[in-house]
Each structure stands twice: as C-alpha cells, then as structure tokens.
Amino acid sequence: MRERLPIRVVVWGLDAVGLAVAGLLRRRPGYELAGAISDRGDHVGRDLGELLGFGERLEIMVNNDPMDVLTRAQPDVTVIAAQGSGVDELGPRILQAVESGANVVCLAESMVYPWATRPDLADTLDELAHAHGVTILGTGVAPGFVTDTLALALTGCCTDVERIRISRAIDISGVGKKVLQREYGIGLSPSHYQERSRGGTEHVGLEESIHLIADALGWRLERVEQTSHPILAEARTEVEGVRVDPGQVAGRLDTATGYVDAVPRIVLEHPQMVGVRTEAVPTGDFIEINGRPSFTVQIEPEIETVTGNAAVAVNMIPAVLQVGPGLMTMADLPVPRAVLSDVRDVLHQTGPTTDQALAEGWHEEGLGGHPAGERAFPGESPLG
C-alpha cells in the first residue's frame, strides 16, 4: 500500500492565535508543520517548539522571509493569522502563498467576505486562485462562525426568516493594560472618550458577517449602518491596574445593521467590557431567529476567541482541500466540525467520480441500485 503523505502546513503569523494554530496542528494526526513565518524580532531564528512551550525542539526555525519558507516547505496549506488586517494589506501575502502552490486559510476579519469592502481585489484573488488551482478561505470564530455561519446553519430548520439578531458579549479583561486604554478607552470619562473617538471606531468584521448572511440567504442588501457607543460602569472595578469608577468607560458596544427593502433584517451587536463579574453582566454568544419557527440559541460563556479562531482554521482545512479552486466563503463549504481522527482518513472518504461510476456500469442500473426501468417499489409511481 502506498504511504499516505501528511498534509504539510505553514503557519504565517505567530501571535497568540497563530501559535495556537501551530500547537493544534502538532497534536492532530495527519498534519505536518512544515514552516513558520514571523516578522517579530523576538521570534526570528528560534525553534517553533520553544515558542510553543513544548519543551522539545521541532527543528522548525522561525523565518521572516516568506518566499524562502514557502519555497523550501512546499506546503499544501498556508494558514495566515492576521487579525485586524485589511484586504489591501493581506493581498501580497496571499499572492505569495498562492504562487507557491498552497491553499490558503486566512484568519482575518476582512477576508471573511472581502467583497464587502474591496470587491475588485476579491475578484482578483478569485481569478488568481483559479489560475493556480487552489482555494482561498477567510474564516475565524467571529466573524467566520458565531456571527454568520452558525446563524446560517440554524436557518436550515426555518421555512421563513424575517430577521436575524446576533450578539457576542465578551469580557476583555485579559487583553492587557495598553490595549484596554488605547483601543477601548477603559477608565475615561464619557466626554474624553467621545473626543478621542471622533472620526469613527467601526469594528472590523461586523459588516463582513452581514454581507455573508445576506448573500447566503439571497437577500439583496441595500446598506449597512454601524454605530459604536461606550459602555459605562455601574460599579467600581479594577483590571490590569486600571481603575474604573461608576460613570467611567468600562467597554464598548459596536452595532451593525443590514437593511433589505428598507427593513432592518440583520442586526449584529458586539458588547466588549471589563468588570463583568462586578456588573453581573452575562457574557456569551446569542442568536435570535425571527421567522417560522422563531427561536433563540444561547452559548454561555462566549466561545473563547484565541482557541476558537485556531480551531475553526484547522477544522476547515479538510474542506478547503476538497472544494474546487477559487476564493470561497464559509457559506460555500460544509458546516465546520472537529476532525479528531487522522485527517487523511477524512480526505480519502470520497465517493467515485461520475466517470468512475460510468466505467463501473452505473449507467446500466437505475437509482438506488435497481436495474434500469425497474421501480424500487413495484406498482407505485416514483412520483407517488
């Protein structure tokens, strides 16, 4: 029996999510870590096993030269971990990976539905993927799963859908003091916060999720409106050395609304705050479907961001390897699932092609294995 080669994967970007991706690939059977790319000075030249804390060398040296790594590794898949990056910034990286012959799984909010902001560049990437016979997928836990794909899967049991409302409420206490103060304005007065936020603080990813949902449901989206407001503390709290008194900023509420026929059909809310225990605020992922039937799904606590992002990226690799070439969205692929067995077993569980079936005499039999012309249930019309 011919030896089955492992799926070779390069991880590009070694932030917390990228390292989690590498660690998961190392544990999952059927994958081989083929290279690691990072432009961080404290990463370059170090063994990836050391960065992962495995206590052993993997003999994979972190490199800041993407083409050197891709040329040497010849990966089947390159996972690009670049949360917060725009499509323009990601384009050159994706181009390098694709030209090396690799499929691409991109963990970046803007790539979940790049047609939302850069349709021209999205079309170019699609053409590029077709030309090289590979697949490009943008994904993540939110956007990419909770705030779009999971909601779409839930509509599968609906005869009608009137409105979708999704809320992802998270505790940001662990992101670090600098991020809390710089990005969220934690501890500021409302007036100081508004002054600093002048010019807009739109959350990247909400618009992409709305476009993905609308496109998949066949809704013609007219516009997306986004707002951002501070969440004020009701009780005193302290986190990461930052004191927050009642009335001061304890977080931010980002909201995006998608309109169809002048009606708000898709509403995404993203409360992010500190002091959730002090404030007794529940965190979690909440999906409300109004239609036939109407229902609400609650996930408490929220799906953890770093682990969730890494899991979605790795779990989508088998689907990426089996779908045709092009720039894909999560709506184009099967519903994500954890592949816990050897990934090569999953990739080999494919049925015969049409040509193979015809060569084996399928044309001489009817559907369901009955000879042509013979009904499965004699005496009954196949249409009832």
Order of alpha helices (4+ residues) and beta strands (2+ residues): beta-alpha-beta-alpha-alpha-beta-alpha-beta-alpha-beta-alpha-beta-alpha-alpha-alpha-beta-beta-beta-beta-beta-alpha-beta-beta-alpha-alpha-beta-alpha-alpha
